[in-house]
Amino acid sequence: MSDVYAEPTTGAVPTDPATLAHYTTLRLGGPAGQLETATSAEEIVQKVREAEVREDPILVLAGGSNVVIGDQGFPGTVVLIRSRGFRVIAEDADTVTVRVEAGEPWDDLVAATLERGWSGLECLSGVPGSAGATPIQNVGAYGQEVAETITGVQAYDRTHREVVRIPAADCGFTYRGSIFKYSDRWVVLSVDFRLTRSPLSGPVRYAELARALGVEVGDRVPLADARATVLRLRAGKGMVLDAADPDTWSVGSFFTNPVLERAAYELLRERATDLGEPPSWPGAGDVVKVSAAWLIDKAGFGKGHPGPEGVAISSKHTLALTNRSGTASTSALVALAREIRDGVHDRFGVTLHPEPVLINCTI
């Protein structure tokens, strides 16, 4: 079973602390066999080692923003990551390198770095979850990815039973992936980020963000402006956690944007001739990344499309599947995900893949 990181939900409907729905932004998930809380890197290692001695399956959960847990829950030990804080470990005239504990809430970190005049994370404002989750998923948004600023990851190696530092070059970062994703071997303890001393953002790469800022792609803007605009754009899509907004009771984007070989992309274009050009972006080599949101919408699954038990596509963004009722089951959400995946494949011949990690459930 893969180790997973995410961020505890706010205002969750479930109140039983042994129910994992209490710790997920989807508010879904059955009971844990045993819950353990770790508040430091040393304690994380200790709790994991103790579970290994018991020969328990282990789920490492920093909170739940990118995980879907089945209705049966998790029968082994769930280690809740609650380590906090960051510190400067290196600096020069132009850069600062900070070491961030795995359980540090991500958006708190982003806000703190921008307040200090450190650029590099501004376009990742409002992303839910913890710092320890970011290398696992190679979190990215609005033209930035954490792979651009991570210099290394401290992790517990369960194979060799030792704490190691893995340089960024060895983390295997890909689009929404890394060596840590779907792997039992590594438990992330802390992450090092090298940031730039600057009151301005990095060059704005994302066209939607540039338009919202009123600048050209490639321009730089004050850090506070970049953060405020990203937060506004994310909130408009239901991608900023809000206990009062059922559109945010989700894992954010449920499907990744498909990356197609050129031949597959041309076949997609042929099947979509009546719909106009599919939004796409060229990738490294002869591949093309295609908008999953466009595929979902054009396959007939628009905003608000309902599923069983009150689950639905968000009314704000077609990529988010929500537990709008707050009382649905994981099986209901999975059924909606399957309906969308199969419908997109039938219409366009493209297979969508889930972005969150699935625990004791599958689509």
C-alpha positions as CSV (number, residue, x, y, z in Angstrom):
1,M,0.0,0.0,0.0
2,S,1.4,3.4,-1.0
3,D,2.3,6.0,1.6
4,V,0.3,9.1,1.0
5,Y,0.4,12.7,2.1
6,A,-2.4,15.3,2.3
7,E,-3.8,18.0,4.6
8,P,-6.5,17.6,7.3
9,T,-9.9,18.9,6.2
10,T,-11.6,21.9,7.9
11,G,-15.1,21.7,9.2
12,A,-15.5,18.0,8.2
13,V,-18.8,16.4,8.7
14,P,-17.4,13.1,10.2
15,T,-16.5,13.5,13.8
16,D,-15.2,10.0,14.8
17,P,-11.4,10.4,14.9
18,A,-11.0,6.7,13.9
19,T,-12.9,7.4,10.6
20,L,-10.5,8.5,7.9
21,A,-13.1,10.7,6.3
22,H,-12.3,13.0,9.2
23,Y,-8.9,13.6,7.7
24,T,-9.7,14.0,4.0
25,T,-10.9,17.0,2.0
26,L,-13.3,14.7,0.2
27,R,-14.8,13.8,3.6
28,L,-14.7,10.1,2.5
29,G,-13.0,7.0,3.9
30,G,-13.7,4.2,6.3
31,P,-12.1,3.4,9.6
32,A,-8.4,3.1,10.4
33,G,-7.0,-0.1,12.1
34,Q,-4.8,2.1,14.3
35,L,-4.1,5.8,14.3
36,E,-0.8,7.3,15.3
37,T,0.2,10.9,15.4
38,A,3.8,12.0,14.7
39,T,4.9,15.6,15.4
40,S,8.6,15.5,14.4
41,A,10.7,13.7,11.8
42,E,12.2,11.5,14.5
43,E,8.7,10.5,15.7
44,I,7.6,9.8,12.1
45,V,10.4,7.3,11.8
46,Q,9.7,5.8,15.2
47,K,6.0,5.3,14.4
48,V,6.7,3.7,11.1
49,R,9.3,1.4,12.5
50,E,7.0,0.3,15.3
51,A,4.3,-0.5,12.8
52,E,6.8,-2.5,10.7
53,V,7.7,-4.5,13.8
54,R,4.0,-5.4,14.2
55,E,4.0,-6.2,10.4
56,D,1.1,-3.8,9.9
57,P,0.3,-2.2,6.6
58,I,1.2,1.5,6.8
59,L,-0.6,4.5,5.5
60,V,1.3,7.8,6.0
61,L,-1.3,10.6,5.9
62,A,-0.4,14.2,6.3
63,G,-4.0,15.1,5.8
64,G,-6.1,14.0,2.8
65,S,-6.2,16.6,0.0
66,N,-4.9,14.2,-2.7
67,V,-6.1,10.8,-1.6
68,V,-9.3,8.8,-2.0
69,I,-9.8,6.2,0.7
70,G,-12.3,3.3,0.2
71,D,-15.4,2.8,2.4
72,Q,-13.6,-0.1,4.1
73,G,-10.9,2.3,5.3
74,F,-7.4,1.1,6.0
75,P,-6.8,-2.0,8.1
76,G,-3.3,-1.2,9.3
77,T,-1.6,1.7,11.0
78,V,-2.3,5.2,9.8
79,V,0.5,7.6,10.8
80,L,-0.8,11.2,10.9
81,I,2.0,13.6,10.0
82,R,1.9,16.7,12.2
83,S,5.5,18.0,12.1
84,R,5.7,21.8,11.6
85,G,8.1,24.6,10.8
86,F,10.9,25.6,8.4
87,R,14.4,27.1,8.7
88,V,17.0,28.6,6.5
89,I,19.9,26.1,5.9
90,A,21.8,28.0,3.2
91,E,21.8,31.5,1.7
92,D,23.8,33.9,-0.4
93,A,23.2,37.3,-2.0
94,D,20.6,36.0,-4.5
95,T,19.0,32.9,-3.0
96,V,17.8,31.3,0.2
97,T,17.4,27.5,0.8
98,V,14.8,26.5,3.4
99,R,14.2,23.1,5.0
100,V,10.5,22.5,5.5
101,E,9.0,19.8,7.8
102,A,6.7,17.4,6.0
103,G,3.6,18.4,8.0
104,E,4.0,22.1,7.4
105,P,0.7,23.4,5.8
106,W,1.7,24.3,2.3
107,D,-0.1,27.6,1.9
108,D,1.2,28.8,5.2
109,L,4.7,28.2,3.9
110,V,4.0,30.0,0.6
111,A,2.6,33.0,2.4
112,A,5.6,33.1,4.8
113,T,8.1,32.9,2.0
114,L,6.4,35.7,0.0
115,E,6.2,37.9,3.1
116,R,10.0,37.6,3.4
117,G,10.6,38.6,-0.2
118,W,11.5,35.1,-1.5
119,S,10.2,34.2,-5.0
120,G,9.6,30.8,-6.4
121,L,6.4,29.4,-4.9
122,E,3.9,32.3,-5.6
123,C,1.9,30.6,-8.3
124,L,1.4,27.6,-6.0
125,S,-0.7,29.8,-3.5
126,G,-3.8,28.2,-2.3
127,V,-2.8,24.6,-3.1
128,P,-4.1,22.5,-0.2
129,G,-2.0,19.9,1.6
130,S,1.4,19.8,3.3
131,A,4.9,20.4,2.2
132,G,5.7,16.7,2.4
133,A,3.2,16.0,-0.3
134,T,4.6,18.4,-2.8
135,P,7.6,16.3,-4.1
136,I,5.5,13.1,-4.2
137,Q,3.0,14.7,-6.6
138,N,5.4,17.2,-8.1
139,V,2.7,19.7,-7.3
140,G,2.2,22.3,-10.0
141,A,-0.2,25.1,-10.9
142,Y,-0.3,28.3,-13.1
143,G,3.1,27.6,-14.7
144,Q,5.1,26.6,-11.7
145,E,6.1,23.1,-10.4
146,V,7.9,22.4,-7.1
147,A,10.6,20.5,-9.1
148,E,11.9,23.9,-10.1
149,T,12.8,24.9,-6.6
150,I,13.4,21.6,-4.7
151,T,17.0,20.8,-4.1
152,G,16.6,17.7,-2.1
153,V,14.2,15.6,0.0
154,Q,14.9,14.0,3.4
155,A,13.2,10.6,3.6
156,Y,13.1,7.4,5.7
157,D,14.2,4.5,3.4
158,R,12.1,1.6,4.6
159,T,14.1,-0.8,2.6
160,H,17.5,0.0,4.2
161,R,15.9,1.4,7.4
162,E,17.8,4.6,7.3
163,V,17.2,8.4,6.9
164,V,18.6,9.6,3.6
165,R,18.8,12.9,1.6
166,I,17.8,12.4,-2.0
167,P,19.0,15.1,-4.4
168,A,16.4,16.6,-6.7
169,A,18.1,15.0,-9.7
170,D,17.4,11.6,-8.2
171,C,13.7,12.3,-7.3
172,G,12.5,11.3,-10.8
173,F,10.2,14.3,-11.2
174,T,7.7,14.0,-14.0
175,Y,4.3,15.6,-14.7
176,R,2.5,15.0,-11.4
177,G,4.8,12.2,-10.4
178,S,8.1,11.2,-8.8
179,I,9.9,8.2,-7.4
180,F,7.9,8.7,-4.2
181,K,4.4,8.3,-5.7
182,Y,2.9,4.8,-5.4
183,S,6.0,3.6,-3.5
184,D,6.1,1.9,-0.2
185,R,9.8,2.5,0.2
186,W,10.0,6.2,1.0
187,V,8.5,8.3,3.8
188,V,9.2,12.0,3.3
189,L,10.4,13.8,6.4
190,S,11.3,17.2,5.1
191,V,11.9,19.1,1.8
192,D,14.6,21.7,0.8
193,F,13.6,24.6,-1.5
194,R,15.9,27.1,-3.0
195,L,14.1,30.4,-3.5
196,T,15.2,33.7,-5.1
197,R,15.5,36.9,-3.1
198,S,13.2,39.2,-5.1
199,P,10.1,41.3,-4.6
200,L,8.9,40.1,-8.0
201,S,7.5,36.9,-9.2
202,G,9.2,34.6,-11.7
203,P,8.2,35.2,-15.3
204,V,4.5,34.6,-15.6
205,R,4.1,31.6,-17.9
206,Y,0.4,30.8,-17.7
207,A,-1.7,32.7,-20.2
208,E,-4.8,32.7,-17.9
209,L,-2.8,34.2,-15.0
210,A,-1.2,36.8,-17.3
211,R,-4.6,37.9,-18.5
212,A,-5.9,38.2,-15.0
213,L,-2.9,40.2,-14.0
214,G,-3.1,42.4,-17.0
215,V,0.4,41.6,-18.2
216,E,2.1,39.7,-21.0
217,V,3.3,36.2,-20.7
218,G,6.9,36.4,-19.5
219,D,6.4,39.6,-17.4
220,R,7.1,39.7,-13.7
221,V,4.7,41.2,-11.1
222,P,4.9,42.0,-7.4
223,L,4.8,38.8,-5.3
224,A,1.6,40.0,-3.4
225,D,-0.2,40.6,-6.7
226,A,0.7,37.2,-8.0
227,R,-0.5,35.5,-4.8
228,A,-3.8,37.5,-4.7
229,T,-4.6,36.8,-8.3
230,V,-3.8,33.1,-8.1
231,L,-6.0,32.8,-5.0
232,R,-8.8,34.6,-6.7
233,L,-8.6,32.3,-9.8
234,R,-8.4,29.2,-7.7
235,A,-11.4,30.2,-5.5
236,G,-13.4,30.9,-8.7
237,K,-12.8,27.2,-9.6
238,G,-13.6,25.9,-6.1
239,M,-9.9,25.0,-5.6
240,V,-9.4,26.8,-2.3
241,L,-10.7,24.9,0.7
242,D,-13.9,26.4,2.2
243,A,-15.9,24.5,4.8
244,A,-19.0,26.4,3.7
245,D,-18.6,25.6,-0.1
246,P,-19.4,22.0,-1.1
247,D,-17.6,22.6,-4.4
248,T,-14.3,22.5,-2.4
249,W,-15.1,19.1,-0.8
250,S,-12.9,17.4,-3.3
251,V,-9.3,16.4,-4.1
252,G,-9.0,19.3,-6.6
253,S,-8.3,18.0,-10.1
254,F,-9.4,14.4,-10.2
255,F,-7.9,13.5,-13.6
256,T,-4.5,14.5,-15.0
257,N,-4.2,16.1,-18.4
258,P,-3.5,13.3,-20.9
259,V,-0.1,13.3,-22.5
260,L,-0.4,11.8,-26.0
261,E,2.0,10.7,-28.7
262,R,1.6,12.7,-31.9
263,A,-0.3,9.9,-33.7
264,A,-2.8,9.6,-30.8
265,Y,-3.2,13.4,-30.8
266,E,-4.0,13.5,-34.5
267,L,-6.6,10.8,-34.0
268,L,-8.2,12.9,-31.2
269,R,-8.3,15.9,-33.6
270,E,-10.1,13.8,-36.2
271,R,-12.7,12.7,-33.7
272,A,-13.2,16.2,-32.5
273,T,-13.5,18.0,-35.8
274,D,-17.0,19.1,-35.0
275,L,-15.9,20.7,-31.7
276,G,-12.9,22.8,-32.8
277,E,-9.3,22.4,-31.9
278,P,-8.7,20.6,-28.5
279,P,-6.7,22.9,-26.1
280,S,-3.2,21.4,-26.0
281,W,0.4,22.2,-25.2
282,P,3.5,20.7,-26.8
283,G,5.7,18.6,-24.5
284,A,9.2,17.3,-24.6
285,G,9.8,15.2,-27.7
286,D,6.9,14.5,-30.0
287,V,4.2,14.5,-27.4
288,V,1.2,16.8,-26.7
289,K,-0.6,17.5,-23.4
290,V,-4.3,17.8,-23.8
291,S,-6.9,19.5,-21.5
292,A,-8.7,16.9,-19.5
293,A,-11.3,19.5,-18.5
294,W,-12.1,20.1,-22.2
295,L,-12.4,16.4,-22.9
296,I,-14.7,15.9,-20.0
297,D,-17.0,18.8,-20.9
298,K,-17.2,17.9,-24.6
299,A,-18.0,14.3,-23.8
300,G,-21.1,15.5,-22.1
301,F,-20.1,15.9,-18.5
302,G,-20.6,19.5,-17.7
303,K,-20.2,21.4,-14.5
304,G,-22.6,20.1,-11.9
305,H,-23.1,16.7,-13.6
306,P,-24.6,14.5,-10.9
307,G,-23.6,11.1,-9.7
308,P,-25.2,8.8,-7.0
309,E,-25.6,9.8,-3.3
310,G,-25.1,13.5,-3.9
311,V,-21.6,13.3,-5.5
312,A,-21.2,15.5,-8.6
313,I,-18.8,17.4,-10.8
314,S,-18.1,20.7,-9.2
315,S,-20.3,23.6,-10.4
316,K,-17.2,25.6,-10.8
317,H,-14.7,23.3,-12.6
318,T,-15.2,20.1,-14.6
319,L,-12.0,18.5,-13.3
320,A,-13.2,18.4,-9.6
321,L,-15.4,15.6,-8.4
322,T,-17.2,16.6,-5.2
323,N,-18.9,15.0,-2.2
324,R,-21.5,17.8,-2.3
325,S,-23.8,16.1,0.2
326,G,-21.1,15.5,2.7
327,T,-22.6,12.1,3.4
328,A,-21.9,10.1,0.2
329,S,-19.7,7.0,0.0
330,T,-16.4,6.5,-1.8
331,S,-18.1,3.9,-4.0
332,A,-20.5,6.6,-5.2
333,L,-17.6,8.9,-6.1
334,V,-15.7,6.1,-7.8
335,A,-18.8,5.3,-9.9
336,L,-19.0,8.9,-11.1
337,A,-15.3,8.8,-12.0
338,R,-15.8,5.6,-14.0
339,E,-18.7,7.1,-15.8
340,I,-16.6,10.1,-16.8
341,R,-13.5,8.0,-17.8
342,D,-15.6,5.6,-19.9
343,G,-17.6,8.4,-21.5
344,V,-14.4,10.3,-22.5
345,H,-12.9,7.1,-23.9
346,D,-16.0,6.3,-25.9
347,R,-16.2,9.8,-27.4
348,F,-12.5,10.6,-28.0
349,G,-10.5,7.3,-27.6
350,V,-8.5,8.9,-24.8
351,T,-8.1,7.3,-21.4
352,L,-8.1,9.6,-18.4
353,H,-6.1,8.7,-15.3
354,P,-6.8,9.7,-11.7
355,E,-4.5,12.3,-10.2
356,P,-5.1,11.4,-6.5
357,V,-3.7,8.2,-4.9
358,L,-6.5,5.6,-4.5
359,I,-6.4,3.6,-1.2
360,N,-8.5,0.4,-1.1
361,C,-10.6,1.5,-4.1
362,T,-10.1,1.7,-7.8
363,I,-11.7,3.1,-10.9
